[in-house]
Amino acid sequence: MSVIVENAVKLYGEQRALNNVSFEIKSGEIVGFIGPNGAGKSTMMKIICGFIPPSSGAVKVNGFDVLENPLEVRKNIGYLPEHNPLYPEMYVKEYLEFAGGIYKIKNIQERIKDIIAQTGLEREQHKKIGALSKGYRQRVGLAQALIHDPAVLILDEPTTGLDPNQIVEIRNLISEAGKSKTIMLSTHIMQEVEAICDRIIIINKGEIVANDRTSEIIQNTANNEVTVLIEFSNDVDEAVLLQIPGVSKVRKINDKNWLLSNDQGQDFRENIFQYAVSKGLSVLSMQKKEQSLEEVFHELTK
């Protein structure tokens, strides 16, 4: 196992930021670690990285305990915090040389050349960090986290404040790194989790409320209600739609578009089609609406 957390507790005075948190992240996994603000995400990540100690419990990275072997843990981890701590007056290559020096990396210039190519910083490598866009500053942060070739990457909100193009670029970098490393990724962007993570862990009020593949969490959390989005070619009355067998609830989007629901878990699309034919109604489109990760997240953390 790359990361093992067993019954981790973190107290700030009388406030319990983490309450008996346990999970494992296997080698080669990209795991999304999500939760509302104040849920304990950053606290958990800082404990794994060895920046703050747990009040109780055990945390191990590649077999090294964060309390007993903190230096070995840090050798095995690359960390990009939410607020990327860069030195704006330093040049990109200068900063990476400084970061590499902390880890006493041999052949540092060769490693810097490789990591600059890996993170797409070739055109920016001779600039001062303060002159870079936010997207390129995030790339520098990733390069710093990767410079010592760690087995585990801990990324806290790596795409916050980026534009859509920059988000895609950083996601691609993370996905590429995930081919050879274990990655724990914190984010508020549900599409990001679905796009690049093998599994998700949802934390709420310091406790794990879900830990599984996205599809399994959605399936296990979803209620019995089946909803169908349907578009007719002409106007339809609500009273007519309520006569369709299996329809328990109707919601109007506009005169031609409706959401029809069944609260017993029954797929009633065939009933809709047959009823439409019998009433001479033309159906332009019909789609079963699946519950989204965002809706499940809201359900588990509200």
C-alpha positions in Angstrom: 0.0 0.0 0.0 1.2 3.5 -0.8 -0.9 5.4 1.8 -2.5 3.8 4.9 -4.6 5.9 7.4 -5.9 4.1 10.5 -8.3 5.8 12.9 -6.7 9.2 12.5 -7.9 11.9 14.9 -7.0 15.6 14.8 -8.0 17.9 17.6 -7.7 21.7 17.6 -8.5 22.5 21.2 -12.0 21.0 21.7 -12.7 21.0 17.9 -12.4 17.6 16.3 -11.2 18.2 12.7 -10.8 14.5 12.0 -12.7 11.8 13.7 -11.3 8.2 13.4 -10.6 8.5 9.7 -9.4 5.3 8.0 -8.7 4.6 4.3 -6.0 3.1 2.0 -4.7 4.2 -1.4 -3.0 1.6 -3.4 0.0 2.1 -5.6 -0.9 3.5 -9.0 -4.3 4.8 -8.0 -5.6 8.3 -8.6 -8.0 9.0 -5.8 -10.3 12.1 -5.5 -10.5 13.4 -1.9 -13.6 15.6 -1.8 -15.8 17.3 0.8 -17.2 20.7 1.7 -15.1 23.5 3.1 -14.0 22.8 6.6 -14.6 19.0 6.2 -11.0 18.1 7.1 -9.5 17.6 3.6 -6.5 19.9 4.0 -5.9 18.7 7.5 -5.7 15.1 6.4 -3.4 15.9 3.6 -1.0 17.9 5.8 -0.9 15.0 8.3 0.0 12.6 5.4 2.7 14.9 4.3 4.1 15.2 7.9 3.5 18.9 8.3 1.2 18.5 11.3 0.9 15.4 13.6 -2.3 13.5 14.2 -3.7 13.6 17.7 -4.0 9.9 17.6 -4.1 7.1 15.0 -1.5 5.9 12.5 -0.6 7.2 9.1 2.0 5.4 6.8 3.4 6.3 3.4 5.1 3.4 1.6 5.5 1.7 4.9 7.0 4.7 6.8 5.1 6.1 9.8 4.7 9.9 9.6 5.6 10.3 13.3 8.5 7.7 13.5 10.0 8.3 10.0 9.1 11.9 8.9 12.1 12.4 6.7 11.5 9.1 4.8 7.8 10.1 4.4 8.8 13.4 2.8 11.2 11.7 0.5 8.4 9.6 -0.8 5.8 12.5 -1.2 5.5 15.3 -3.6 3.1 18.0 -2.3 1.3 20.8 -4.1 -0.7 22.8 -1.5 -3.9 24.8 -2.3 -1.9 28.1 -2.1 1.1 27.4 -4.2 4.1 28.7 -2.2 6.5 30.0 -4.9 9.2 32.7 -4.9 8.1 35.2 -7.5 11.5 36.9 -7.7 13.2 33.6 -8.7 13.6 32.3 -12.2 11.9 29.0 -13.0 15.1 27.0 -13.4 16.6 28.7 -10.4 13.6 27.7 -8.3 13.7 24.1 -9.4 17.4 23.9 -8.7 16.7 25.2 -5.2 13.9 22.7 -4.7 16.1 19.9 -6.1 18.9 20.9 -3.8 16.7 20.2 -0.7 16.5 16.6 -1.8 20.2 16.4 -2.7 19.4 15.2 -6.2 22.3 14.0 -8.2 22.6 15.2 -11.8 20.3 18.1 -10.9 20.6 19.9 -14.2 19.6 16.8 -16.2 16.6 16.3 -13.8 15.5 19.9 -14.2 15.6 19.5 -18.0 13.5 16.4 -17.8 10.9 17.8 -15.4 10.6 21.1 -17.4 9.8 19.0 -20.5 7.4 16.8 -18.5 5.4 19.8 -17.2 5.5 21.9 -20.5 7.6 24.7 -19.1 10.2 24.9 -21.9 9.1 28.3 -23.2 8.8 29.7 -19.7 12.0 28.3 -18.1 14.0 31.5 -18.4 11.3 33.7 -16.9 10.8 34.9 -13.4 8.0 33.1 -11.6 6.3 36.4 -10.9 5.9 37.0 -14.6 4.1 33.8 -15.3 0.3 33.3 -15.7 -1.5 31.4 -12.9 -1.6 28.3 -15.1 2.2 28.2 -15.6 2.7 28.9 -11.9 0.7 25.8 -11.2 3.0 23.9 -13.6 6.0 25.2 -11.7 4.3 24.0 -8.5 3.8 20.5 -10.1 7.4 20.5 -11.3 8.5 21.2 -7.7 6.4 18.4 -6.4 7.8 16.0 -9.0 11.4 17.1 -9.0 12.6 14.3 -6.6 10.5 11.6 -8.4 8.3 10.8 -5.4 6.1 7.6 -5.3 3.1 9.6 -4.0 1.7 12.9 -5.1 -0.6 15.0 -2.8 -2.4 17.7 -4.7 -4.7 20.2 -2.9 -7.0 22.1 -5.2 -4.5 22.0 -8.1 -6.8 23.8 -10.7 -8.3 26.5 -8.5 -8.6 29.8 -10.3 -7.5 28.5 -13.7 -9.4 29.1 -16.9 -11.0 26.1 -18.8 -8.0 25.6 -21.1 -5.5 25.7 -18.2 -7.7 23.2 -16.2 -7.6 20.7 -19.1 -3.8 21.1 -19.4 -3.2 20.5 -15.6 -5.6 17.6 -15.7 -3.6 16.0 -18.5 -0.4 16.5 -16.5 -2.0 14.8 -13.5 -3.3 11.9 -15.6 0.1 11.4 -17.2 1.8 11.5 -13.7 -0.8 9.0 -12.5 0.6 6.3 -14.9 3.6 5.8 -12.6 2.6 7.4 -9.3 0.0 7.2 -6.6 -2.0 10.5 -6.5 -4.4 11.9 -3.9 -6.3 14.8 -5.4 -8.5 17.3 -3.5 -10.9 19.4 -5.5 -14.4 21.0 -5.5 -14.9 20.3 -9.3 -16.9 17.2 -9.6 -16.2 16.9 -13.4 -12.5 16.8 -12.5 -13.0 13.9 -10.2 -15.1 11.9 -12.7 -12.6 12.7 -15.5 -9.3 11.5 -13.9 -9.9 9.7 -10.6 -10.1 5.9 -10.2 -11.9 6.2 -6.9 -13.3 8.9 -4.6 -13.3 9.4 -0.9 -15.9 11.8 0.5 -15.3 13.4 3.9 -17.8 15.4 5.8 -17.4 17.0 9.3 -14.2 15.0 9.8 -15.6 11.6 8.9 -15.5 9.5 5.8 -19.0 9.1 4.4 -18.2 7.4 1.1 -15.2 5.5 -0.3 -15.6 3.7 -3.6 -15.6 4.1 -7.4 -17.8 6.9 -8.6 -20.4 4.6 -10.3 -20.8 2.5 -7.1 -21.2 5.6 -4.9 -23.9 7.0 -7.2 -25.7 3.6 -7.4 -25.6 3.1 -3.6 -26.7 6.6 -2.8 -29.3 7.1 -5.4 -33.0 7.1 -4.3 -35.7 5.0 -6.0 -37.0 7.8 -8.2 -36.6 7.4 -12.0 -36.8 10.6 -14.0 -37.2 11.0 -17.7 -36.6 14.1 -19.7 -39.0 14.2 -22.7 -39.6 16.7 -25.6 -42.8 16.7 -27.6 -43.3 18.4 -31.0 -46.4 20.3 -29.8 -47.8 21.7 -26.5 -49.0 19.1 -23.9 -51.2 19.6 -20.8 -49.9 18.4 -17.5 -53.2 16.5 -16.9 -52.6 14.5 -20.0 -49.1 13.4 -18.8 -50.3 12.4 -15.4 -52.5 9.8 -17.1 -49.4 7.8 -18.3 -49.1 4.5 -16.4 -46.2 4.8 -14.0 -46.0 8.6 -13.9 -46.2 9.8 -10.3 -44.9 13.4 -10.7 -44.7 15.9 -13.6 -42.5 19.0 -13.8 -42.8 21.5 -16.7 -39.7 22.9 -18.2 -41.6 24.7 -21.0 -44.7 23.9 -23.1 -42.9 21.1 -25.0 -40.2 19.9 -22.5 -41.2 18.0 -19.4 -39.6 15.9 -16.5 -41.7 12.9 -15.7 -40.9 10.8 -12.5 -41.7 7.5 -11.1 -41.0 7.1 -7.3 -41.0 3.2 -7.3 -37.8 2.8 -9.3 -39.8 1.7 -12.4 -38.4 2.5 -15.9 -41.5 3.7 -17.6 -40.2 5.0 -20.9 -42.1 2.3 -22.9 -45.3 3.4 -21.2 -44.6 7.0 -22.3 -44.0 6.0 -25.9 -47.1 3.8 -26.1 -49.2 6.5 -24.6 -47.9 9.2 -26.9 -48.7 7.0 -29.9 -52.2 6.3 -28.7 -52.8 10.1 -28.2 -51.2 11.1 -31.5 -48.3 12.9 -29.7 -44.9 13.2 -31.5 -41.9 12.5 -29.2 -38.8 14.4 -30.4 -36.5 13.1 -27.7 -36.7 11.0 -24.5 -33.8 10.5 -22.0 -33.5 8.8 -18.7 -31.9 11.3 -16.3 -29.1 9.7 -14.2 -28.2 11.1 -10.8 -25.0 13.1 -11.0 -22.0 13.0 -8.6 -22.8 16.5 -7.7 -26.2 15.5 -6.5 -24.8 12.5 -4.6 -22.2 14.8 -3.0 -24.9 17.2 -1.9 -27.0 14.3 -0.5 -24.0 12.9 1.5 -22.8 16.3 2.9 -25.8 18.5 3.3 
